[in-house]
Amino acid sequence: MSKEAEEYKNLGNDAYASGRHTHAIAYYTTAIELDPTNAALFSNRAAAYTKIEEFQKAKYDADMCIELRPEWPKGYWRKGTAEIEAQEYKQAVATFEKGLERSPTDQNCTTLVLLGR
């Protein structure tokens, strides 16, 4: 990741941690424009979109994260979390199960699959 993208990611992380989710989204968006192949940036923005209840955008970003790093369970976790918040429970369980197919020991996906069953 470029230094500039890293700076915007850090600004986004700070904004997210302080509850300024819309600001975090703006910072992550700039970071994504600078580094559009970084899955972590899409993951972070998905979390921020979920916090402001923009579930379609959160799921889109989680899908981008999955596309960029399909072996990383965090994208599945972000998508499943957005689906839970959107009350799409069956889809969420299916998403967490896909995450477990890629990473069978992931605790986040395991716990949420068990809760969803």
Secondary structure, DSSP 8 states (H G I E B T S, - for coil): --HHHHHHHHHHHHHHHTT-HHHHHHHHHHHHHH-TT-HHHHHHHHHHHHHTT-HHHHHHHHHHHHHH-TT-HHHHHHHHHHHHHTT-HHHHHHHHHHHHHH-TT-HHHHHHHHHH-
